Every structure is written in C-alpha cells, then in structure tokens.
Amino acid sequence: MLFGKAVHKYVLEKDDFFEFVNKIYLLYEESFNRQNGLVVRPFMLDELYFKHRLAINEISNKDYKERRSWVKVKSIDFCNYRVVDEEEYLTVLVCSKMKRYGLDDTNYVVFGSKDEFVDCRYTLTFVRKYGILSKAFNLDNCIGCGQSIKINDEGVCLHCGNDYATSEYGWILSDVDIKS
C-alpha cells in the first residue's frame, strides 16, 4: 500500500489529505464556471496556473458559456509517489461526476446535457520540498499572516506579500491531467 509506506510520515492522515485534494479539485472545476483562475491560484505552481488561465481564456472566448454543475468527487486514490532532487511528488487519481454542458446567449444547450451526469477522471500531481512535515491543510487563511487568502495573479498574498506559488510550505498542485 503506497500510503502506508513512503507517504504516511509526511502527509498527516490519509483522510485529511483526501479532503484537501477534494477541495482543491472542486475549486479547480469552479474556476471554469467563474472564468477566473484566482479561486484556485493559491494552490498551483506558476506554470500550471498560467496553463490553467489559458484554458479558461479559450473557454471564455467561445460562442457559448461552458458550465460544470453538480460536481461530485466519487473517489480519490493514490497513484504514485516519487522524490526528485529536493522535491517529492504525490499523484492521485480523482474520479468525479458532473453535469457539463454549453449554453448560447439564449440559454439553449449547444453541447452536453443539463440533465445527464458525465464521469470524469483526472490525475492531480502535488509537489512540495522534500522532508517538510505537513500541518493541517488550511484553504482559508494565509500561512504567512493568518488573514483570509487574497492573492494576485502572481500568487502573492495582498496582505503580507507571502509567495504561494512555491512548494516550500507544503503540498501545491503542479499538474492536472484529464483522463476522460
């Protein structure tokens, strides 16, 4: 069992980590509906965030509004753990379901269905500096100043200047791969 061997001493508890992954995944999907990547920005490395922002821009430039609703995570499983140089990587498979469809200006469905769920599979890869012991995963407050998270496009806290786009403090999303 992957979790019990290498990962357990670095990731608090499996359930806590899965809850963290669940929240990050839901924020990721929500960012497409809002057409604003800042909702998930504190939890992404720079390269992934700018790739994600491009995907949102592509969607927002279409002749319809893409919607992802009733997003539910069905399962999360560990896939891979590896150490490369001074960083450790943890990859999980997220299986979810959602209603995914597109609406034109008259709210006519141009693809998908408002009524049918589709199954989705993603791999999410998290990275952090090797050897950092995880603390409780806090998605609401800045780890630098304790204020509610409010960051700019570069991943910097607007209150204290803390740089979120780094793996120095704990797990941060480094890659998202859509499997289906």
LINJO-V256058 format. One line per field, one symbol per residue. ss: DSSP state (H for helix, E for strand, - for the rest). burial: 1 if it has 9 or more other ideal C-beta (glycine too) atoms within 8 Angstrom, else 0. A space follows every 10 residues. Layout:
BEGIN
ss->???
burial->???
END
This chain:
BEGIN
ss->-HHHHHH--- ---HHHHHHH HHHHHHHHHH HHHH---HHH H--E-HHHHH HHHHHHHHHH ----EEEEEE EEEEEEEEEE EEEE--EEEE EEEEEEEEEE EEE-----EE EE-----EEE EEEEEEEEE- ---------- E------E-- E----EE--- --E------- -EEEEEEE--
burial->0110001101 1000011111 1111111111 1110001011 1111110110 0110110010 0001011110 1010010100 1000001111 1111111111 1111000010 0100000111 1111111111 0101001010 0101001010 1000111010 0101101001 1111010000
END
